[in-house]
Each structure stands twice: as structure tokens, then as C-alpha cells.
Amino acid sequence: MTTDLALHKDLTALAEVTDAFERSWSITDQGVEARVLFFCDTSVAAAKALAQAAQGLQIDPALLADWSSAIAGSDAIGLALRCDRKSVRLYTQYWLAVVARLEAGDRSPFPLYRGFKALPGGVSRRDDYLCLPAAPAEVFGPPMAAGFAAFGLDVDQGAEVFRSLTAESAIFTVTEDPDRQSWLITTRRAEIPKAALAEWLAPLAERPDGAAIIAAARSEPLVHVAGGRDQIKGDFLTFYFETDKKTALASIT
């Protein structure tokens, strides 16, 4: 069994080759899941570091093998770890493939991310996040509004906070299978205003980790918002924020 010291060493080594770090909080009716994401440009060194950390976290070897096979054709790879270490997720990203298809005139849905997830209770799942290129607000707005309303956030105020999200600035994906129906929208290019976001999120203060979410909104750029329903968590709403190496490691080690 991997010791805490060995795992700390693996995660620290992974951090050294990581190109971007994120913190996220997934809100459900059962509580809040806090996670940290290590995101790397695809390379042999990054793949080895991610695999070593995943093995230290006791990930299912079959899941790890499927992720390793999916690296071909990717431009980025990642690992997300719940801060209580009860789940670990490996990811591949195919942004350059999506761009190439768009440049060729193909706007059909295509996997932007693939997730290989070791979830609580020994459950494994593989999720494809299908990108809907240049999706307009009429497509991504309604599921976002439904997610906001489900967790007590003002829908009209939310629309104002996210008004810079357009077909040009948003990257929208959906996941649809028997175990998960969800959406994820990348907000990085829209530059969501921090003060307005934090003010809108104020109702979350009464929830576990709500203060941490609001504090991140005030100080760190918002990268993604996701929501939907899955078999494990039920309804959920997740906020992802850019962070730094020190904060990421401190959150999980």
C-alpha cells in the first residue's frame, strides 16, 4: 500500500510538470465535493507522472490502461483528486482535433474531453464530453439557468454575471449516458467579473465549503461551470477556478 509520504512525493512530482492547476467544488444535496485538478500538455513525462500518481491513489489498473490508450491524439491530459481522496479522475483533451474539424467545416458534436473516473464505493465510469461547437446562448443558457435555480441561485442575476458568454466566447459540452446527463461550459475566454460572481454566489455561504467557493470567486479566475445529474451524486452544480501549485498541493496533501 502506498504511504502518505510516497503519495506526497508522487503528487509533488506531478505538480512540477503540470501546466495549469484548478480547484473545484461540486455542490449536491448531500454536501460539497472539493477537488483539485492537475492539467498538463500531453507529453511522455506528464503521462508518466500522472500514471504514477494514479497508481499511488490505487486506481483500477483497467481504468488506467483505458486512459493510457486514449492519450493518442490528445493535446492535454489531467488528473482530478477529491480532497478527501475518495475519488480520482483521469482526463484526456482533444481541443486541437475539435479546431481541425471546425476549420474543415465540420460542426458536428465531437469529444473534447474523456474522463476515466474511479468513484466512491469502487465504481468506475468513463464519460465522453461532447463539444457542441459555437453553441449559442439559446442552447447553453437553459441548462445553466436550471442548475442555478436548483441550488438557490438567482437566475436573472446569474444571466447578468454571465452575459459575456456567447457562441464565440463559450465552449460548451454535454455528456449523455444512463449514468450521467450533464453539461460543462468553459468560461475562461469570457472573463467573468470576480466581484459580481462572488456577490451572486452569496447564498452558498450557508452550505458546507460555501465560504471557500465565494472566496475563490473573489480572487481566482472562473474556468468552468458544470451541472446536471449523475447516478452517484444526484443533481449537482460545480464551479472550477484557476489556482496555483502551492494552493493545489496544500488542498490535498
N, C-alpha and C positions, 0 to 999 in steps of 0.2 A: 504494500500500500504506500502511496506517495505521502511523504511527510509534509507538514506545513512549510518547513524550511525549503524543501525541494520544490514545492509548488511556487513559493515566493520567488525562488530563483528562476523558474521557468517563465513566470509572468513578467518578471523584470527583464529577462532576455527578450521576450516578445515585445515589450514596450520599446526597447532600443531599436527595433526595426519597424515600428508602427508609424504610419504617416499621418493618421488622424485618430483622435480619441473622442468618444461621445459618452455622455451619461443619459440614461432614460429612466422614466417612471411610468409604469403601466398601471392604470387605475382600474380596479374591478369592484364589484360589490363585496368581495371577500377581503379587500385590502389593497395595498400598493406593492408592486414588484419594482425594486430598484435594480438597474443593470448598468454594466459598463461595457462599451464596445471598443475593440481594437480593430482598426481598419488599415489595411496595407495594400500598396500597389503589388500586383502579382509578381512574385519572384521566387526563386528556389529558396533563398534564405528566409523569406517571410513564410512560405509554406512549411518549411521545417520547424520554424519557431511556433507557428500556430498548431501544428500537429503535436509537437512536444507538450505544449500547454494543455491541449485537449486530452492527450493520454494521461497527463498528471491529474486531470479532473475526472478520470475514469469514464471517458466517453465510450459508448458502444463501438467496438472495432469496425463493425459493418457500416455504421453511420460515418465513421471517419474515412473508410475506404470509398464510400459513395461521394463524399465531399472531395476527396483527392482526385477522383475521376472527373468531377465537374470543373476542376480548375482549368482544364484545357479550354482555351477560348475566352477565359475571363481576363479582365483588366484590373480587378481588385478582389481581395479576399479578406475575410474578417472573422473574429470570434467575439461573441457576446456572452457575458457571465453574469448571472444573477448575484447580487452582492452577498446573499446568504449561501451561495454555491449550490442551490437546489436545481439549477438548470444551466446548461451550456449549449450554445448555438454556434454553428459554423456557417459561414456565408460565402457565396461567390457572386460577383457582379459582372455584367456584360454591357456596360454603357457604350463602349466603342462599337459593339455589334449592333446595338439599337441605332446609334448615329449612322452607321453604314447603311442600314436598311432604310432609314429616313432619306438619306441622300440619294438612294436608288428609287425613291418614290413609294416605298412600302410603309404604310401606316398601320398595318395590322398588329394586334397585340403580340408582344414577344417578351420572354422572361428577361427582366432587368436584374433581378436577384433570385438566387436559390438559397433556401435555408435548410439546414440539416440539424434537427433540434432534439436534444436529449432533455426531456421534460420531467417534472416531478412524478414519482411513482413508477419510474422505469419505462415511461412511454417515449417512443421515438416517433418523429414525424418529419416529413420532407415537404417543404412548401415552395411553390413557384410564385413569384411576384410578377404578374404580367403588366408590363408598361402599356398604357394607352397614350400613344404619342400625341402631343399638343391637345390634350383633353381640355375643353373649355370649362368655365366655372359652372355651366349648366350640368356638367357631368360630375365634377368632384364636389360641388357645393352642397347638394342634398345629403350625401352620406356624412360629410363633415358636420353639418348642422344637426343631424340626428344624433351623432356621437356627442356633440356638445350638450344637447338638451338632456341626454340620458344621464349625464353626470352633473347636472345642475348649473351649467354654464350658460350665460345669456347668449342666445343665438344671434340677435341683432348686433350686440356689442362685438361678438366674435366675427361677424361679417365685416365690421369696420376694421378690426385688428388685422384681418387677413385680406383686406381689399386689394393689396398689391399682388396677390396670387392671381395669375392669368394663365391662359393657354401657353403663353411664351415663358413665364417665369416658374410655373409649377411643373413638377414631374410626378405623375400620378400612376399608381399601380394598384391592382386588385389581386386577391387570392381567393379562389373559389374551389372548395372541395368539401366532402362530407364532414370533415373535422374543423374546417375554418372558412369563414366568409368574412373577408376583411379588406380594408383599403389602407394605403400608405401614400402620403404626399410629401415630397421633398420641398422644403420652403426656403432653402439656403439662398437661392437667387432672388427671392422676393424681399429679403432683408426686413423681416417682420420687426416693428419697433419694440424695443425691450420694455420701456415704461408702460406702454399701452397693453402689452401682453401680460405683464405682471399684474396690472390693475384688473384686467379681465379674469385672471386666474384666482383672484382673491377668495372666491367661495371654496376653493380647495383647501384653505387653511385649516378647516375642521377635520380633514381626513389625515390618516397616517402619512407621514412624509410630505404633507401638503406644503408646509413651510419651506422645505428643501426645494420643491418644484418651483415655488414662487421666487425664491432666492436665485435659482438658476436662471429663471426668466429675466430677472433684472440685470444679470451680469454676463450671461453667456449667450451666444447666437443660437437661435432655434434652427434646427437642421431638418427635422421631420415631425409630422404628426400622423398617428395611425389610429385606427379604431375598427370595430366590428364585433364579431362573436366567434369564439372557438370552444371546442368541446371541453377543454381543461378549465379555462378562466371564466367562461360565460362572456357577457358583454364587457368590453374593455375600451379604454382610451389612453393612448400613450404619447408622451412628449419626449423628444430627443434633443439634447443640447450639446453643442461643441464644448469640449473641455481640454485640459492639458494633461500631460503624462503624470505629474505629481498627484493631481486630484484623482485621476483614474486609478492609479495604483493604491492610493490611500483608501479608496472606497471598497476595495476587495481584498486587501492584504493587511 
